[in-house]
Amino acid sequence: MMHKFLHKSQHRLHLHPVTSDTRLRFLLVFLALLLAIATTSAPRLLNQQQLKILKNQYGQAAVDRILIWQQLLTGHRDETDMEKLILVNDYFNGMRFVGDMEHWGEKDYWATPIEFIGTAAGDCEDFSIAKYFSLRELGVATEKLRLIYVKAKTINQAHMVLGYYETPDSEPVILDNIEPDIKPASSRQDLIPSYSFNGNSLWRSKMLREGGKKVGNSENIGIWRMLLKRIDMNY
């Protein structure tokens, strides 16, 4: 009976039998949908066992900071990009600046966001990296973010900031631990850029308000590769 009903319905609606090509197209659409869901899913949360390990390593105050950070990541994914920038910038600028040698015992160490939050301290790279990964978790696209190496004239030394580009050709706004307010690049005459990068590409820049010339991939930066590996291994 069901077979006859399907046959009649198929004839009435002028449906064609399902072919292998149709199945393949359906499978590709389904896989694309799964990928879309995966890339927009909620941030990965630390479980109780991981939090216990972090408590033993950094103390309860660190766990409290991490829980606040996780609430920020899970509770603000529907905000505008600018609202996300402000939330993340304000949260991390509450940490202390401490140089790598004093803090980590190494000349140049890039901390993971958990290490930075756990110790509540780090240098300019740690501030910028934590902001970058937090904004990525909040759904801000990789192509809108760049970690920018600059010379900070006010302190006369190399420095790192995070740039947000609303469009590929737009003037970025700058997230910085020295300057607490988010400002357009044209108002940051105290910063002289050298190069910038994100999870995909590497650029050489002469002017902060311009994107610069693409010169390679960020995977060419050894310390960046090491950081990504540590993030994968340790949350």
Stockholm file with secondary structure:
# STOCKHOLM 1.0

chainA/1-235         MMHKFLHKSQHRLHLHPVTSDTRLRFLLVFLALLLAIATTSAPRLLNQQQLKILKNQYGQAAVDRILIWQQLLTGHRDETDMEKLILVNDYFNGMRFVGDMEHWGEKDYWATPIEFIGTAAGDCEDFSIAKYFSLRELGVATEKLRLIYVKAKTINQAHMVLGYYETPDSEPVILDNIEPDIKPASSRQDLIPSYSFNGNSLWRSKMLREGGKKVGNSENIGIWRMLLKRIDMNY
#=GR chainA/1-235 SS CHHHHHHHHHHHTTCCCCCHHHHHHHHHHHHHHHHHHHHTSCCCCCCHHHHHHHHHHHCHHHHHHHHHHHHHHHHCTTSCHHHHHHHHHHHHTTSEECCHHHHHSSSSCCCCHHHHHHHTEECHHHHHHHHHHHHHHTTCCGGGEEEEEEEETTTTEEEEEEEECSSTTSCCEEECSSSCSCEEGGGCTTEEEEEEECSSCEEECSSTTSCCEEEECGGGCHHHHHHHHHHHHCC
#=GC SS_cons         CHHHHHHHHHHHTTCCCCCHHHHHHHHHHHHHHHHHHHHTSCCCCCCHHHHHHHHHHHCHHHHHHHHHHHHHHHHCTTSCHHHHHHHHHHHHTTSEECCHHHHHSSSSCCCCHHHHHHHTEECHHHHHHHHHHHHHHTTCCGGGEEEEEEEETTTTEEEEEEEECSSTTSCCEEECSSSCSCEEGGGCTTEEEEEEECSSCEEECSSTTSCCEEEECGGGCHHHHHHHHHHHHCC
//
